[in-house]
Amino acid sequence: MEYRYLMEYLALMGLLRFFFRDNSINHVFYDGLQEHIVKTGCGSVSVSIFGDQDKPGLITYPDLALNHVSCFQGLLFCPEAFSLLLHNFCIYHISPPGHEFGAAIVGLDDPSLSVDDLADQIAEVLDHFGLGAVMCLGVTAGAYILTLFAIKYSHRVMGLILVSPLCKAPSWTEWLCNKVLSKLLHICGMCGLMKELLLTRYFSKVARGSVDIPESDIIQSCRRSLGERQGRSVLKFLEAINGRPDITEGLRKLKCPSLIFVGENSPFYYEALHMTSKLDRRFSTLVEVQECGSVVTEERPDAMVIPLEYFLMGFSLHRPSRLNLDPRSPSSPRSISHELFSPESMGLKLKPIKTRIHA
């Protein structure tokens, strides 16, 4: 079974290399990836499934204007992460409405969904596929949706892996910035300026390049992906996120293990620190990734592998042959937030919460 997944992975790598050379190809379908449209009480939602559906589910949810390819392909192209996740999970990529490939054009009169509606959609997706408790992986806006889902349906979440997450209502600065983006989307759609503003949201200045340093392939790929998004779909998701309520109080009730990644150059860096301070420190871990923006899954996926391995050990979801680690180690997920684990050579800073957050 795993050999087949490895072959599919290698085949996909070859297809995508071809894809990046030929911009006329919008996206890639390959054996092993199943595309589903699930009808829910809040409209239809696209779900892409990869892996053995007899395994536990891993739900992913991307950031604003991204989908499972532009938000999670970097992590899944990392062989260690791919092997670790596919060994333990079947991956269910959920796209925000209108963010999937080939999405129907959204009309001006189509109803807008709230963040509560989006969280409820996830519960209906789980019901559709007969899933029980799942692992959740979300980035920024997607991390907020999955956290809200975990608060509302705590019995259906075994763990949270959150990348540059949000938990508070928008600050006046963010609210105003999002209003400007909304107006730009309404008037110009996914124009060049909109793409550049979104890239600033996702990636560090180093990755975006400068006059002397060319931008990375990741940036070029993401810009092409943004060009495929429909402005109205992105606008509706942005309006939902900009109207999000503060869920800080709900965080105190969460008892599922949580692993939080944040890039040190992320615009949401302090939001992630605030969120970590409100979670039960017995079950939460903060990983700060140096020289990285918000979308760690794309910019520094290699930095996620070791923390993910340690985190999944707490669920007995690891490969003993690959991980010769003592489960009694103080760096295990049950106690990692009380010890300093700092593999600087990988650009990681994993610190106890009390050293990151000051009352």
C-alpha positions as CSV (number, residue, x, y, z in Angstrom):
1,M,0.0,0.0,0.0
2,E,2.7,2.5,1.0
3,Y,4.8,1.6,-2.1
4,R,1.8,2.5,-4.3
5,Y,1.5,5.9,-2.5
6,L,5.2,6.5,-3.0
7,M,4.9,5.8,-6.7
8,E,1.9,8.1,-7.0
9,Y,3.9,10.8,-5.1
10,L,6.9,10.4,-7.5
11,A,4.6,10.5,-10.5
12,L,2.9,13.7,-9.2
13,M,6.3,15.3,-8.7
14,G,7.1,14.6,-12.3
15,L,3.7,16.0,-13.5
16,L,4.1,19.1,-11.5
17,R,7.6,19.8,-12.8
18,F,5.9,19.6,-16.2
19,F,3.1,21.9,-15.0
20,F,5.5,24.6,-13.8
21,R,7.2,24.6,-17.2
22,D,3.9,24.9,-19.0
23,N,1.7,27.7,-17.7
24,S,-1.2,26.7,-20.0
25,I,-2.0,23.8,-17.8
26,N,-4.2,25.1,-15.0
27,H,-3.9,22.1,-12.6
28,V,-3.1,18.4,-12.3
29,F,-5.2,15.4,-11.6
30,Y,-3.6,12.1,-10.8
31,D,-4.5,8.6,-9.7
32,G,-5.1,8.4,-6.0
33,L,-6.6,11.9,-5.6
34,Q,-10.4,11.8,-5.5
35,E,-12.4,15.0,-6.1
36,H,-15.8,15.2,-4.3
37,I,-18.5,17.9,-4.2
38,V,-20.3,17.6,-0.9
39,K,-23.7,19.3,-0.5
40,T,-24.2,20.8,2.9
41,G,-26.9,23.0,4.6
42,C,-24.7,26.0,3.8
43,G,-24.0,25.2,0.2
44,S,-21.6,22.8,-1.6
45,V,-18.0,22.4,-0.7
46,S,-15.1,20.8,-2.6
47,V,-13.2,18.0,-0.9
48,S,-10.1,16.4,-2.4
49,I,-9.1,13.0,-0.8
50,F,-5.7,11.4,-0.9
51,G,-4.8,8.2,0.9
52,D,-6.4,5.1,2.4
53,Q,-9.9,6.0,3.7
54,D,-9.6,3.2,6.2
55,K,-7.1,5.3,8.1
56,P,-7.9,8.2,10.4
57,G,-8.8,11.5,8.7
58,L,-6.5,14.5,8.4
59,I,-8.6,17.6,7.5
60,T,-6.8,20.6,5.9
61,Y,-8.1,24.1,5.3
62,P,-6.1,26.8,3.5
63,D,-5.7,30.5,4.0
64,L,-7.5,33.2,2.1
65,A,-7.4,32.8,-1.7
66,L,-5.4,29.6,-1.5
67,N,-6.4,26.0,-2.0
68,H,-4.9,22.6,-1.1
69,V,-2.3,22.8,-3.9
70,S,-1.1,26.3,-3.3
71,C,-1.2,26.0,0.5
72,F,-0.1,22.4,1.3
73,Q,1.8,21.1,-1.7
74,G,5.2,22.3,-0.2
75,L,4.6,20.2,3.0
76,L,3.4,17.2,1.0
77,F,6.4,17.5,-1.4
78,C,8.7,17.1,1.6
79,P,9.4,13.3,1.5
80,E,9.7,13.0,5.3
81,A,6.4,14.8,5.9
82,F,4.7,13.0,3.1
83,S,5.7,9.6,4.4
84,L,4.8,10.5,8.0
85,L,1.3,11.8,7.1
86,L,0.3,9.2,4.5
87,H,1.5,6.4,6.8
88,N,-1.0,7.5,9.4
89,F,-3.8,9.4,7.7
90,C,-6.1,9.7,4.8
91,I,-6.0,13.4,3.9
92,Y,-9.2,15.3,3.2
93,H,-8.4,18.7,1.6
94,I,-11.4,21.1,2.1
95,S,-11.4,24.2,-0.1
96,P,-13.3,27.4,1.0
97,P,-16.3,27.9,-1.3
98,G,-15.2,29.0,-4.7
99,H,-11.5,28.4,-4.1
100,E,-11.4,24.9,-5.7
101,F,-10.2,24.3,-9.3
102,G,-12.9,25.0,-11.9
103,A,-15.2,26.7,-9.4
104,A,-18.4,28.0,-10.7
105,I,-18.7,31.8,-11.0
106,V,-20.1,33.3,-7.8
107,G,-23.0,35.8,-8.4
108,L,-23.4,39.0,-6.5
109,D,-26.7,37.8,-5.1
110,D,-25.2,34.5,-3.8
111,P,-25.5,34.3,0.0
112,S,-22.4,35.0,2.0
113,L,-21.3,32.5,4.7
114,S,-20.2,33.4,8.2
115,V,-17.3,31.7,9.9
116,D,-19.8,29.6,11.9
117,D,-21.4,28.4,8.6
118,L,-17.9,27.4,7.3
119,A,-17.2,25.5,10.6
120,D,-20.6,23.7,10.4
121,Q,-19.8,22.7,6.8
122,I,-16.8,20.8,8.1
123,A,-19.0,18.8,10.4
124,E,-21.3,17.9,7.5
125,V,-18.3,16.8,5.4
126,L,-17.2,14.5,8.2
127,D,-20.7,13.1,8.4
128,H,-20.7,12.6,4.6
129,F,-17.6,10.4,4.7
130,G,-18.5,8.7,7.9
131,L,-15.5,10.1,9.8
132,G,-15.3,10.2,13.6
133,A,-12.6,12.2,15.4
134,V,-10.0,13.8,13.0
135,M,-6.7,15.6,13.0
136,C,-7.0,19.2,11.7
137,L,-4.3,21.2,9.8
138,G,-5.1,24.8,8.9
139,V,-3.3,27.9,7.9
140,T,-4.2,31.4,9.2
141,A,-7.8,31.9,8.1
142,G,-8.1,28.2,7.7
143,A,-6.6,27.7,11.1
144,Y,-9.3,30.0,12.6
145,I,-12.1,27.9,10.9
146,L,-10.7,24.7,12.2
147,T,-10.2,26.1,15.7
148,L,-13.8,27.3,15.7
149,F,-14.8,23.8,14.5
150,A,-12.9,22.2,17.4
151,I,-14.6,24.5,19.9
152,K,-18.1,23.7,18.5
153,Y,-17.5,20.0,17.9
154,S,-14.7,19.1,20.4
155,H,-15.6,15.4,20.3
156,R,-14.8,15.3,16.6
157,V,-11.2,16.6,16.9
158,M,-8.3,14.5,18.0
159,G,-5.7,17.2,17.6
160,L,-5.0,20.6,16.0
161,I,-2.0,21.6,13.8
162,L,-2.3,25.3,13.3
163,V,0.0,27.5,11.1
164,S,0.0,31.3,11.9
165,P,-3.4,31.0,13.4
166,L,-6.0,33.7,14.3
167,C,-8.2,33.7,17.4
168,K,-9.1,37.3,18.2
169,A,-11.5,39.5,16.3
170,P,-9.8,41.7,13.8
171,S,-7.9,44.7,15.2
172,W,-8.8,48.1,13.8
173,T,-5.7,47.9,11.6
174,E,-6.5,44.5,10.2
175,W,-10.2,45.4,9.8
176,L,-9.4,48.5,7.8
177,C,-6.8,46.7,5.7
178,N,-9.3,43.9,4.9
179,K,-11.9,46.6,3.9
180,V,-9.4,48.0,1.5
181,L,-8.7,44.6,0.1
182,S,-12.5,44.0,-0.2
183,K,-13.0,47.2,-2.1
184,L,-10.1,46.4,-4.4
185,L,-11.5,42.9,-5.1
186,H,-14.9,44.3,-5.8
187,I,-13.6,46.9,-8.3
188,C,-10.6,45.2,-9.9
189,G,-10.9,41.5,-9.0
190,M,-7.7,39.5,-8.7
191,C,-5.5,42.2,-10.2
192,G,-1.7,42.5,-9.9
193,L,-1.9,44.7,-6.9
194,M,-4.2,42.3,-5.1
195,K,-1.8,39.5,-5.8
196,E,1.2,41.4,-4.4
197,L,-0.8,42.3,-1.2
198,L,-1.7,38.7,-0.7
199,L,1.9,37.5,-1.2
200,T,2.9,40.0,1.5
201,R,0.4,38.3,3.8
202,Y,1.8,34.8,3.0
203,F,5.5,35.1,2.7
204,S,8.6,36.8,4.2
205,K,10.4,39.6,2.5
206,V,13.3,37.2,1.7
207,A,11.1,34.8,-0.1
208,R,9.4,37.6,-2.1
209,G,12.8,38.8,-3.3
210,S,14.1,42.2,-4.0
211,V,16.0,44.2,-6.6
212,D,19.2,42.2,-6.0
213,I,17.5,38.9,-5.1
214,P,15.1,37.2,-7.5
215,E,11.8,35.9,-6.0
216,S,11.7,32.2,-5.3
217,D,9.8,29.6,-7.4
218,I,7.3,29.3,-4.6
219,I,6.3,33.0,-5.1
220,Q,6.0,32.6,-8.9
221,S,3.9,29.4,-8.4
222,C,1.6,31.1,-5.8
223,R,1.1,34.2,-8.1
224,R,0.0,31.9,-10.9
225,S,-2.4,30.1,-8.5
226,L,-3.8,33.4,-7.3
227,G,-4.5,34.3,-10.9
228,E,-6.9,31.4,-11.1
229,R,-9.0,32.6,-8.1
230,Q,-12.3,34.4,-8.7
231,G,-12.4,37.8,-7.1
232,R,-15.9,37.3,-5.8
233,S,-15.2,34.0,-4.1
234,V,-12.1,35.5,-2.4
235,L,-14.2,38.5,-1.4
236,K,-16.8,36.4,0.3
237,F,-14.2,34.5,2.3
238,L,-12.5,37.7,3.2
239,E,-15.7,39.2,4.5
240,A,-16.4,36.2,6.6
241,I,-12.9,36.3,8.2
242,N,-13.1,40.1,8.7
243,G,-16.4,39.5,10.6
244,R,-15.0,36.8,12.8
245,P,-15.7,36.9,16.6
246,D,-13.1,36.6,19.3
247,I,-12.9,32.9,20.3
248,T,-10.3,33.3,23.0
249,E,-12.7,32.1,25.8
250,G,-13.4,29.0,23.8
251,L,-9.7,28.2,23.7
252,R,-9.7,27.6,27.4
253,K,-12.1,24.7,27.0
254,L,-10.0,22.9,24.4
255,K,-8.4,19.8,25.7
256,C,-7.1,18.3,22.4
257,P,-3.3,18.5,21.8
258,S,-2.4,21.5,19.7
259,L,0.8,22.2,17.7
260,I,1.2,25.8,16.6
261,F,3.7,27.0,14.0
262,V,4.4,30.6,13.3
263,G,6.9,32.3,11.1
264,E,8.9,35.1,12.9
265,N,8.1,37.4,10.0
266,S,4.4,36.6,9.9
267,P,2.0,39.6,10.2
268,F,0.1,37.4,12.6
269,Y,3.1,36.5,14.8
270,Y,1.7,38.1,18.0
271,E,-1.7,36.7,17.3
272,A,-0.2,33.2,17.4
273,L,1.6,34.0,20.7
274,H,-1.7,35.3,22.2
275,M,-3.5,32.1,21.2
276,T,-0.8,29.9,22.7
277,S,-1.0,31.8,26.0
278,K,-4.7,31.0,26.2
279,L,-4.5,27.3,25.4
280,D,-4.0,24.8,28.2
281,R,-0.2,24.6,28.2
282,R,-0.3,20.9,29.1
283,F,-1.6,20.2,25.7
284,S,-0.1,22.9,23.5
285,T,3.2,23.6,21.8
286,L,4.5,26.6,20.0
287,V,7.1,26.4,17.2
288,E,8.6,29.6,15.9
289,V,10.2,29.3,12.5
290,Q,12.9,31.7,11.7
291,E,13.1,33.8,8.5
292,C,9.7,32.7,7.5
293,G,6.3,34.3,6.8
294,S,2.8,33.1,7.6
295,V,2.5,30.1,5.2
296,V,5.1,27.9,6.8
297,T,3.7,24.9,4.9
298,E,5.1,26.4,1.6
299,E,8.0,28.6,2.7
300,R,9.7,26.3,5.2
301,P,8.0,22.9,5.2
302,D,11.2,21.1,6.2
303,A,11.1,23.0,9.5
304,M,7.8,21.3,10.3
305,V,8.9,17.7,10.1
306,I,10.6,17.1,13.5
307,P,7.9,18.9,15.5
308,L,5.2,16.9,13.6
309,E,7.0,13.7,14.4
310,Y,7.2,14.5,18.1
311,F,3.6,15.7,18.1
312,L,2.2,12.5,16.4
313,M,4.1,10.3,18.9
314,G,1.6,11.4,21.5
315,F,-1.1,9.7,19.4
316,S,1.1,6.6,18.7
317,L,1.1,7.7,15.1
318,H,4.7,7.4,14.0
319,R,7.1,4.9,12.5
320,P,9.3,3.2,15.2
321,S,11.8,2.3,12.5
322,R,12.3,5.9,11.6
323,L,12.0,7.5,14.9
324,N,14.4,6.1,17.5
325,L,13.0,8.4,20.2
326,D,12.3,7.7,23.8
327,P,8.5,8.2,24.4
328,R,9.4,9.3,27.9
329,S,11.4,12.2,26.5
330,P,10.5,15.6,28.0
331,S,10.1,16.7,24.4
332,S,7.1,14.5,23.8
333,P,3.8,16.4,23.1
334,R,2.5,15.8,26.6
335,S,5.3,17.8,28.2
336,I,7.1,19.6,25.4
337,S,5.7,23.0,26.4
338,H,7.6,22.8,29.7
339,E,11.0,22.2,28.2
340,L,13.3,24.0,25.8
341,F,13.8,22.2,22.5
342,S,15.7,24.4,20.1
343,P,17.2,22.8,17.0
344,E,18.7,26.0,15.7
345,S,20.3,24.3,12.8
346,M,16.9,23.9,11.3
347,G,15.8,27.4,11.9
348,L,13.4,26.4,14.7
349,K,12.8,27.9,18.1
350,L,10.5,25.7,20.2
351,K,10.2,27.2,23.6
352,P,8.1,26.8,26.7
353,I,5.1,29.0,26.7
354,K,6.2,30.9,29.8
355,T,9.3,32.1,28.0
356,R,7.3,33.4,25.1
357,I,4.3,35.0,26.8
358,H,4.5,37.5,29.6
359,A,1.5,38.2,31.7
